[in-house]
Amino acid sequence: MAEIDDKWPENVVGKFYVDEQCIDCDLCRETAPDFFSRSDDGGYSFVHKQPVEQEDIDMCMEALEGCPVEAIGDDGD
């Protein structure tokens, strides 16, 4: 499970975030590319935009549920 205290600083404020467990597998960026980006310097994903519409929230939840290392959280501020 993702830890809010370990989230990457690049994450925008909001419900979803990616923490330091990310292994740069690209699943979230493929599943919800409008919301997840890659840090080329660090080799990890982060949330660059928070979803608003239910369809977009569902895409982010699909990414969260599919993350192989549970690096995506949905309890952000």
Secondary structure, DSSP 8 states (H G I E B T S, - for coil): ---GGGB-TTS-SSS-EEBTT-----HHHHH-TTTEEEETTTTEEEESS---SHHHHHHHHHHHHH-TT--EES---
